Amino acid sequence: MAEGSDSKVLGDYHGTPILKTTIAVTNAGDGLSKSMKVDPSVLEVDTEVMVLIRCTVSKHQYALIDEDTPAFELKQSLRAETATIVTGQTFERKLKAEADRIAKAEREAQGEHRLPDPDSGGGLGDIEDEDEDDPANVT
């Protein structure tokens, strides 16, 4: 296999392993624009917002990783159906936990390993299982 390719097999396509995936989201602006028509607001430049998007998997494309790796990268397309701006600590915690997982995976890919952080929350998972005190204030 080519240097730097992930050896974890995620599935196969016609007998050829899938080792990587990517995602592209289409129509995200359309779904959010519809939501803004119902509940308009002004978003200030450089303000960070969280957007919750409901999507449908609309397409799969399979591309060979490279000529030295007999494996595919699965390019997945998601079509946004509905979107809304959200606030709340549950979403903040989930996004921070995912950013931490990504940073950890990138460090480990470069050979750096650390002891687990006991305060780390994990991946995106089910947001409904979080604190009942935090209604996640969907706006």
C-alpha positions in Angstrom: 0.0 0.0 0.0 1.1 3.6 -0.6 2.7 5.4 2.2 0.3 7.4 4.4 -2.8 5.3 3.5 -5.0 4.1 6.3 -5.1 0.4 6.6 -8.6 0.2 8.2 -11.0 -1.2 5.8 -14.3 0.6 5.9 -16.2 -1.6 3.5 -15.8 -2.7 -0.1 -17.1 -1.9 -3.6 -17.2 -4.8 -6.0 -14.5 -6.6 -3.9 -12.1 -3.6 -3.7 -11.6 -2.2 -0.2 -12.7 1.3 0.8 -10.0 2.9 2.9 -11.0 6.6 2.9 -14.2 8.7 2.8 -15.0 12.3 2.1 -18.3 14.2 2.3 -19.6 17.1 0.4 -22.9 18.9 1.4 -25.0 20.5 -1.3 -28.1 22.8 -0.8 -27.0 23.8 2.7 -27.6 27.5 1.9 -31.0 26.8 0.5 -32.2 24.9 3.6 -30.9 27.7 5.9 -32.4 30.4 3.7 -35.8 28.8 4.0 -35.4 28.7 7.8 -34.3 32.4 7.8 -37.5 33.3 5.9 -39.5 31.9 8.8 -37.3 33.3 11.6 -35.1 36.0 10.1 -32.1 37.3 11.9 -29.0 39.4 11.1 -25.7 37.6 11.5 -22.8 39.9 12.2 -19.6 39.4 10.1 -17.0 37.2 11.9 -19.7 35.9 14.3 -19.4 32.1 14.8 -22.7 30.2 14.5 -23.6 26.5 14.7 -25.9 25.1 12.0 -27.9 21.9 12.4 -28.5 20.3 9.0 -30.8 17.4 8.1 -29.4 15.7 5.0 -30.1 12.8 2.6 -27.2 10.8 1.2 -27.7 11.7 -2.5 -24.6 10.2 -4.3 -21.6 7.9 -3.9 -18.5 8.1 -6.1 -15.6 5.7 -5.9 -12.1 6.8 -6.8 -8.9 4.8 -6.6 -6.7 6.3 -3.9 -3.6 6.2 -6.1 -2.0 3.9 -8.7 0.0 2.1 -5.9 -3.0 1.4 -3.7 -5.6 -1.1 -4.8 -8.3 0.6 -2.8 -11.0 3.2 -3.1 -11.9 6.5 -1.5 -15.7 6.8 -1.2 -16.8 10.3 -2.0 -20.2 10.8 -0.4 -22.6 13.6 -1.3 -25.2 14.8 1.1 -28.2 17.0 0.0 -29.3 19.3 2.8 -33.1 19.2 3.3 -33.6 21.5 6.3 -31.2 23.7 8.3 -31.4 25.9 11.3 -29.0 27.9 13.5 -28.6 26.4 17.0 -27.2 27.4 20.3 -26.7 25.6 23.5 -24.0 23.9 25.6 -24.9 20.4 24.3 -23.9 21.5 20.7 -20.8 23.3 22.0 -19.6 20.2 23.9 -20.3 17.9 20.9 -18.4 20.2 18.5 -15.5 20.6 20.9 -15.3 16.8 21.5 -15.2 16.2 17.8 -12.5 18.8 17.2 -10.5 17.2 20.0 -10.9 13.7 18.4 -9.8 15.1 15.0 -6.7 16.7 16.6 -5.9 13.5 18.4 -6.2 11.4 15.3 -4.0 13.9 13.4 -1.3 13.7 16.2 -1.4 9.9 16.2 -1.1 9.8 12.4 2.2 11.7 12.9 3.3 9.2 15.6 2.5 11.3 18.7 0.5 9.6 21.5 -0.9 11.0 24.7 -2.7 9.7 27.7 -6.5 9.9 27.4 -8.1 13.1 28.7 -10.7 12.2 31.4 -12.8 15.2 30.5 -13.0 14.3 26.8 -16.6 13.7 25.7 -16.3 11.5 22.6 -17.9 11.9 19.2 -21.1 13.4 17.9 -23.3 10.5 19.0 -26.9 11.2 20.2 -27.3 14.7 21.4 -30.6 13.7 23.1 -28.7 11.8 25.8 -27.1 14.9 27.1 -28.0 17.1 30.1 -31.7 17.5 30.5 -31.1 20.9 32.0 -29.8 22.2 28.6 -32.7 22.5 26.2 -30.2 23.2 23.4 -32.0 26.4 22.7 -32.7 25.8 19.0 -33.3 29.2 17.4 
